[in-house]
Amino acid sequence: MTDRRLAARLRSLTVRIYGKYESPPLAWTGSAPGGAQSCPRDHTQSGQGLVEYGVILVIMTVACVVSLVFFGDQLSSLLSLIASAV
């Protein structure tokens, strides 16, 4: 069930029970008059993608450093072998 259908159903149920319907304050609904959406959660989630990319970058950097620490000597000898063959 969509949000609009659910809201309409709740309004009709409220009218049946109480005989009237008073709209909730704008802070509860997250929308401005006229149907324009102004959800405050958008501001807190706007940098979420950037933070996720940063976390991925940090994990990849740590993995590269750890692999160079463990395989640095072998990699150096392999590159020297390739350089001498050329």
Buried (B, 14 or more C-beta within 10 A) or exposed (E): EEEEEEEEEEEEEEEEEEEEEEEEEEEEEEEEEEEEEEEEEEEEEEEEEEEEEEEEEEEEEEEEEEEEEEEEEEEEEEEEEEEEEE
